[in-house]
Amino acid sequence: MSIDKSLRRKNSLARARNVLTRGERIKVLQDEERWQDGRSPFGLPKVRVLKVATKKKAKKEEKEAAEGAPAEGAAPAAEKKGAEKK
């Protein structure tokens, strides 16, 4: 029985997988120069799966805003706070 489309996860292919298909394993072996032509595709050696960590965009945007905006906008805001206290 299949799962209803509305119940599926939206990021099902976005997450890191720990199992590669046979074709993906062969490609990794070719990239590492461990694959010999004419070899049987069965009984492949183990291949390490590298998980790629993505950086969050929100922190990057805040960092850019922190570098430019506070230097220009922080001084007037500080002056306003000082004026309100007096």
Residue pairs with C-beta under 8 A, 6 or more apart in sequence:
16 49
16 51
16 52
17 49
18 49
19 49
20 28
20 47
20 49
22 41
22 44
25 44
25 47
26 35
26 41
26 44
28 47
29 35
29 44
29 45
29 47
34 45
